[in-house]
């Protein structure tokens, strides 16, 4: 049935939704005494002190509940520009400096992966200087490494001074040599994501860290759930959106901010007078790729339906991976186990098989058994190396 012109119904429903104003909330939802300064979830008002205490407690409760990290271990913090990393560094510093029994007793190390191809050389250098100053304000050590050097030359070189990192004006051209010019924006974004993930794991091992903190928020997790399903990574969903990513036996990726939204962290930074870095980003086109489309979809839905992100995340948390799948061969790109169908073709493999048969007529001079082996081998050439989603990327890679 055609749905063109039905948008007016959604707008009408949105107008009937209750929208509270901060002035309508008389007392703090926590202490029941002070006048609220913050309105969360359109209905819960908090005063400044209760909000700050509750935000810091939520972070410490997350770490205390899961107990991933042991005393005196080193944790690598992946620096990403914006409010989340500023709040995360503040949480870590206040937790380490605390004199209570809940004091954080591990050692954070910050890593910034330089991947700002859309900026010129002077802008990239200036940004690195600002990042180094920003991290030093929290008294944490920081290392810099180049995404281009790793992706193009398999070289991981750590620098403690931003001026020593390798920056070239032709970095964008170097990256473009890795894949075919016909690559889709969706596959290109997946390429960057998978290579950056592998760089994080390798960096953690070389720096002696058993854990890595990322800055993924609840919104990022919700968008990733829909993206994974759309790109054929449904069987690996739990590794990408779960609390921890244990695809590597030696390094675990943890999402300590997945219980927060951007509004909470922005207000936390504002009340603590913390200034996050700002970068000139490329223009966001919601229809450029599958990732952008689903990110825009979740964002727009959250505006009128505040429980959207929570519902999607909780639904994703109920999904789990089959334990037996870990016995399968690992994908060479994403490092996750390749799903098999016990000798049966999946729908994608059946389509590939049909295409190969129709484009390769049989040779009467060749024995039937050789034709069979050649057919099965040709249609499964990428399946032995990559999972389904990564095989879509590998078709465009020049350097494999």
Helices and strands as residue ranges (DSSP letters): H 7-15, G 22-24, E 38-40, E 44-46, H 48-66, E 74-78, H 83-97, E 107-114, H 121-136, E 141-146, H 147-153, G 162-164, H 171-176, H 185-206, E 211-213, H 218-230, G 234-236, H 237-241, E 244-245, E 252-254, H 262-271, H 290-304, H 308-317, G 323-327, H 347-359, H 368-379, H 388-394
